[in-house]
Amino acid sequence: MTDSNRPRYMIVQLGRIGDLILQTPMFQALKEKFPESELHLLASRHNHHFAHQHPLIDRVFVNTKKAMQSLKLFYHLRTTPYTAWIDPKYHYSSESQLFARLCRAPIKIGFNQNNRGPFTHPVISGDEYKTEHLAAHCLRTLQYLHINNTNIRPILYVDEFSAVQFNRFLRNRHVEKYYCVNISSNAPDRGWPWDRWVPFLKTIQEPDRAFIIISAPKHRQQAIDISTALPDTHYYPTAGIIDVFSVVSRAEMIITPDTSIVHIASAFDRPLFALYVNLIDFYSKFYPLSTHFRAVMHPTPGALVAEISLEMAIEQFQSLKSELDQHE
């Protein structure tokens, strides 16, 4: 069978990087069902970075929103025969509708508003599955293709060059075992106050575990300040999400506010200590999928991460550590 005759499936994810990570089980489910197929991904400017190196994806198209590149994308969608268009988004999106209308696939899976839209196989509103994890929802949309896979853990891979660079960093600092600590959040309501990080880490630090601190570029100075305030604590300047995979995949535990790093930890099944806003409906769709984790939130509904006290964080960490010790 020539490449031009291979079945092609377009998977769509125009949102955030965490959403795309939670969609990765779809890649494997499709490849297992249709091993001769090509998997294409239509991604956003914000989430495409790791997809180019994902071995289950054959081609990545990025919605850059730049005029010339958009025209090329429109032309490709209009002229390329796809077997199916798969967009698991469970609410209305004018962007999703536009791209789906351009594609001529006989099967189009997506969300139609008020039962009207370009999708031949409608996705049910997220309001009807309030407690369903996003990864499970994405896999459920494949039932239209007679796929009933239930393995919802994300599927990510470590880049070889990135791993070599990180291994060199560890060797130079004589680090063997470490906890990965991400201090950054992508929203103000998910951030933990800077003045709690050092006393928290100082309390939980162990003689045979280093801390590797990572952060978003805008929080680099805070990360450096934390690393210099504690012994055996090192700031690792990740160049992008690919480097985060390398750090997370080898960590004894990941400590982080609720970000996409929660889902990266789940992909590598690393123990996880995560700080959450108390929004139960949101948590139900994005909770961690690691075997061992603590999702810490203040008991008041709607409480922000900043309302999690130092004492509560320490108590919950010790609970998780006790659980891990029992499983060694």
C-alpha positions as CSV (number, residue, x, y, z in Angstrom):
1,M,0.0,0.0,0.0
2,T,1.5,3.4,-1.0
3,D,1.5,6.3,1.3
4,S,-1.1,8.1,-0.8
5,N,-3.5,5.3,-0.3
6,R,-3.0,4.9,3.5
7,P,-5.9,5.8,5.7
8,R,-5.4,9.1,7.3
9,Y,-6.9,10.3,10.6
10,M,-6.8,13.9,11.7
11,I,-6.8,14.4,15.4
12,V,-7.6,18.0,16.6
13,Q,-6.5,19.7,19.7
14,L,-6.5,23.5,19.6
15,G,-6.2,24.1,23.3
16,R,-3.6,23.9,26.0
17,I,-0.6,21.6,26.3
18,G,-2.2,19.7,29.2
19,D,-5.2,18.9,27.0
20,L,-3.0,17.5,24.3
21,I,-1.1,15.4,26.7
22,L,-4.4,13.9,27.9
23,Q,-5.3,13.1,24.3
24,T,-2.2,11.0,23.7
25,P,-3.9,7.7,24.6
26,M,-6.0,8.2,21.5
27,F,-2.8,8.0,19.4
28,Q,-2.0,4.5,20.6
29,A,-5.6,3.3,20.4
30,L,-5.9,4.4,16.8
31,K,-2.5,2.9,15.9
32,E,-3.4,-0.4,17.5
33,K,-6.7,-0.5,15.6
34,F,-5.4,0.8,12.3
35,P,-1.7,0.0,12.2
36,E,-1.3,1.0,8.6
37,S,-2.8,4.4,9.0
38,E,-1.2,7.8,9.2
39,L,-2.0,9.9,12.2
40,H,-2.0,13.7,11.7
41,L,-2.5,16.2,14.4
42,L,-3.9,19.8,14.1
43,A,-2.5,21.6,17.1
44,S,-2.3,25.1,18.5
45,R,0.6,27.6,18.9
46,H,0.5,26.7,22.6
47,N,0.6,22.9,22.6
48,H,2.4,21.6,19.5
49,H,6.0,21.6,20.8
50,F,6.3,18.0,21.9
51,A,4.0,16.5,19.2
52,H,6.6,16.8,16.4
53,Q,8.7,14.2,18.2
54,H,5.9,11.9,19.3
55,P,6.5,8.5,17.5
56,L,2.8,7.8,17.1
57,I,2.2,11.0,15.1
58,D,3.1,11.1,11.5
59,R,2.5,14.8,10.7
60,V,1.8,17.9,12.8
61,F,-0.1,21.0,11.5
62,V,0.0,24.1,13.7
63,N,-2.8,26.7,13.7
64,T,-0.4,29.7,13.9
65,K,-3.1,32.2,13.0
66,K,-0.7,33.9,10.6
67,A,-2.3,34.7,7.2
68,M,0.0,32.9,4.8
69,Q,0.4,29.8,7.0
70,S,-3.4,29.7,7.5
71,L,-4.0,29.7,3.8
72,K,-1.6,26.8,3.4
73,L,-3.4,24.9,6.1
74,F,-6.8,25.6,4.6
75,Y,-5.6,24.4,1.3
76,H,-4.2,21.2,2.8
77,L,-7.4,20.5,4.7
78,R,-9.5,21.1,1.6
79,T,-7.5,18.9,-0.8
80,T,-6.2,16.0,1.4
81,P,-8.4,13.0,1.7
82,Y,-8.9,12.0,5.4
83,T,-10.7,8.9,6.6
84,A,-11.9,10.6,9.7
85,W,-11.7,13.9,11.5
86,I,-11.6,13.5,15.3
87,D,-12.1,16.6,17.6
88,P,-13.0,15.5,21.1
89,K,-13.7,19.0,22.3
90,Y,-17.0,18.9,24.2
91,H,-18.2,22.5,23.8
92,Y,-18.8,24.8,20.9
93,S,-15.8,26.3,19.1
94,S,-16.1,28.5,16.0
95,E,-12.5,27.5,15.1
96,S,-13.2,23.8,15.4
97,Q,-16.3,24.3,13.2
98,L,-14.4,26.2,10.5
99,F,-11.6,23.6,10.2
100,A,-14.1,20.7,10.2
101,R,-16.1,22.4,7.3
102,L,-12.9,22.6,5.2
103,C,-12.1,18.9,5.6
104,R,-14.0,16.5,3.3
105,A,-13.6,13.4,5.6
106,P,-16.7,11.2,5.4
107,I,-16.6,10.8,9.2
108,K,-16.3,13.9,11.3
109,I,-16.4,13.5,15.1
110,G,-17.0,16.7,17.0
111,F,-19.4,18.9,19.0
112,N,-22.4,20.3,17.1
113,Q,-24.2,23.2,18.8
114,N,-28.0,22.7,19.1
115,N,-27.6,19.6,16.9
116,R,-26.4,21.7,14.1
117,G,-22.9,21.8,12.7
118,P,-20.4,20.0,10.3
119,F,-19.9,16.9,12.4
120,T,-21.4,13.6,11.3
121,H,-20.8,11.9,14.7
122,P,-21.6,14.3,17.5
123,V,-19.6,14.6,20.8
124,I,-21.8,14.8,23.8
125,S,-21.5,18.0,25.9
126,G,-19.1,17.9,28.9
127,D,-22.1,19.0,31.1
128,E,-23.5,15.5,30.7
129,Y,-20.3,13.8,32.0
130,K,-19.3,16.1,34.8
131,T,-17.2,13.5,36.6
132,E,-15.5,11.9,33.6
133,H,-11.8,12.5,33.2
134,L,-10.8,14.3,30.0
135,A,-8.6,11.4,28.9
136,A,-11.5,9.0,29.2
137,H,-13.8,11.4,27.3
138,C,-11.3,11.6,24.5
139,L,-11.1,7.8,24.2
140,R,-14.8,7.5,24.3
141,T,-15.2,9.5,21.1
142,L,-13.3,6.7,19.3
143,Q,-16.3,4.4,19.9
144,Y,-17.6,5.8,16.6
145,L,-14.6,4.0,15.0
146,H,-15.3,0.8,17.0
147,I,-12.4,1.4,19.4
148,N,-13.1,0.7,23.0
149,N,-9.7,1.2,24.6
150,T,-9.8,2.1,28.3
151,N,-6.1,2.9,29.1
152,I,-6.3,6.6,29.9
153,R,-2.8,7.2,31.1
154,P,-0.9,9.7,28.8
155,I,1.8,8.3,26.5
156,L,4.9,10.5,26.3
157,Y,8.5,9.8,25.4
158,V,11.9,11.2,26.5
159,D,14.0,12.9,23.9
160,E,17.4,11.3,23.7
161,F,19.4,14.5,23.4
162,S,17.5,16.2,26.2
163,A,18.1,13.1,28.4
164,V,21.9,13.3,27.7
165,Q,22.0,16.9,28.7
166,F,20.1,16.3,31.9
167,N,22.2,13.3,32.8
168,R,25.3,15.5,32.4
169,F,23.8,18.1,34.7
170,L,23.1,15.4,37.4
171,R,26.6,13.9,37.1
172,N,28.3,17.3,37.5
173,R,26.3,17.9,40.7
174,H,26.7,14.3,42.0
175,V,23.0,13.8,42.1
176,E,21.6,10.3,42.0
177,K,18.1,10.5,43.5
178,Y,16.0,13.7,43.5
179,Y,12.5,15.2,43.9
180,C,11.5,17.5,40.9
181,V,10.0,20.7,42.3
182,N,8.0,22.9,39.8
183,I,7.3,26.3,41.4
184,S,5.3,27.8,38.5
185,S,1.6,27.8,37.8
186,N,-0.1,29.1,34.6
187,A,-2.7,31.1,36.5
188,P,-2.6,33.4,39.5
189,D,-5.2,31.3,41.4
190,R,-3.0,28.2,41.2
191,G,0.2,29.7,42.5
192,W,1.6,29.0,46.0
193,P,3.2,32.0,47.7
194,W,7.0,32.2,47.2
195,D,7.7,32.6,51.0
196,R,6.2,29.1,51.6
197,W,8.4,27.1,49.3
198,V,11.7,27.3,51.2
199,P,10.2,26.4,54.7
200,F,8.2,23.6,53.0
201,L,11.2,22.1,51.2
202,K,13.4,22.5,54.2
203,T,11.0,20.5,56.3
204,I,10.6,17.6,53.9
205,Q,14.2,17.4,52.7
206,E,15.9,14.0,53.1
207,P,19.6,13.3,53.3
208,D,19.6,11.0,50.2
209,R,17.3,13.1,48.0
210,A,18.3,16.3,46.2
211,F,15.8,18.8,44.9
212,I,15.8,19.8,41.3
213,I,13.9,23.0,40.9
214,I,12.2,23.9,37.6
215,S,10.1,26.8,36.6
216,A,8.6,28.8,33.8
217,P,11.1,31.4,32.3
218,K,9.3,34.3,34.0
219,H,9.9,32.7,37.5
220,R,13.6,31.9,36.9
221,Q,14.9,34.3,39.6
222,Q,12.5,32.9,42.2
223,A,13.7,29.4,41.3
224,I,17.3,30.4,41.6
225,D,16.6,32.0,45.0
226,I,14.9,28.9,46.3
227,S,17.8,26.7,45.0
228,T,20.4,28.8,46.7
229,A,18.5,28.9,50.0
230,L,18.7,25.1,50.6
231,P,21.5,22.6,50.6
232,D,21.6,20.0,47.8
233,T,19.1,21.9,45.8
234,H,19.7,22.8,42.1
235,Y,17.9,24.9,39.6
236,Y,17.7,23.3,36.1
237,P,16.8,25.7,33.3
238,T,14.5,23.8,31.0
239,A,14.6,25.1,27.5
240,G,11.0,23.8,26.8
241,I,8.5,21.1,27.6
242,I,10.8,18.4,26.1
243,D,13.3,19.1,28.8
244,V,10.6,18.8,31.5
245,F,9.9,15.3,30.3
246,S,13.6,14.3,31.0
247,V,13.5,15.8,34.5
248,V,10.1,14.4,35.5
249,S,10.6,10.9,34.0
250,R,13.5,10.1,36.4
251,A,12.3,11.9,39.6
252,E,11.5,10.0,42.8
253,M,8.5,12.4,43.2
254,I,7.1,15.5,41.5
255,I,6.0,18.4,43.6
256,T,4.0,21.1,41.7
257,P,0.9,23.3,41.6
258,D,-1.8,22.1,39.2
259,T,-0.2,22.5,35.7
260,S,0.5,20.2,32.7
261,I,3.4,18.8,34.7
262,V,0.7,16.8,36.7
263,H,-0.1,15.0,33.4
264,I,3.5,14.6,32.5
265,A,4.1,12.9,35.9
266,S,1.1,10.6,35.1
267,A,2.5,9.6,31.8
268,F,5.7,8.3,33.5
269,D,3.7,7.1,36.5
270,R,5.8,9.1,38.9
271,P,4.6,9.8,42.5
272,L,3.0,13.2,42.6
273,F,2.3,15.9,45.2
274,A,0.1,18.5,43.6
275,L,-1.6,21.7,44.9
276,Y,-5.1,22.4,43.6
277,V,-7.8,25.0,43.6
278,N,-10.9,23.5,45.3
279,L,-13.1,23.2,42.2
280,I,-14.4,19.7,42.3
281,D,-16.0,19.6,38.8
282,F,-12.7,20.8,37.3
283,Y,-10.7,18.4,39.4
284,S,-12.9,15.5,38.3
285,K,-11.9,16.1,34.7
286,F,-8.2,16.7,35.3
287,Y,-7.1,14.7,38.4
288,P,-3.7,13.0,38.4
289,L,-3.4,9.5,36.9
290,S,-0.2,8.5,38.7
291,T,-0.5,5.3,40.8
292,H,0.5,7.3,43.9
293,F,-0.4,10.9,44.4
294,R,-1.8,13.5,46.8
295,A,-4.0,16.3,45.4
296,V,-3.9,18.9,48.1
297,M,-6.6,21.6,48.3
298,H,-8.0,23.8,51.0
299,P,-11.4,22.3,52.2
300,T,-13.4,25.4,51.4
301,P,-15.1,25.2,48.0
302,G,-13.5,27.6,45.6
303,A,-10.4,28.1,47.8
304,L,-7.3,29.1,45.9
305,V,-4.0,27.3,46.1
306,A,-2.6,30.2,48.1
307,E,-5.0,29.2,50.9
308,I,-3.3,25.9,51.4
309,S,-1.3,26.4,54.6
310,L,2.3,25.3,55.1
311,E,1.1,23.0,57.8
312,M,-1.5,21.3,55.6
313,A,1.1,20.9,52.8
314,I,3.6,19.3,55.2
315,E,1.0,16.9,56.7
316,Q,-0.2,15.8,53.2
317,F,3.3,15.3,52.0
318,Q,4.2,13.1,55.0
319,S,1.0,11.1,54.3
320,L,2.1,10.4,50.7
321,K,5.6,9.6,51.8
322,S,4.3,7.1,54.3
323,E,2.3,5.5,51.5
324,L,5.3,5.3,49.3
325,D,7.5,3.8,52.0
326,Q,5.0,1.0,52.6
327,H,5.1,0.1,48.9
328,E,8.9,-0.1,48.6
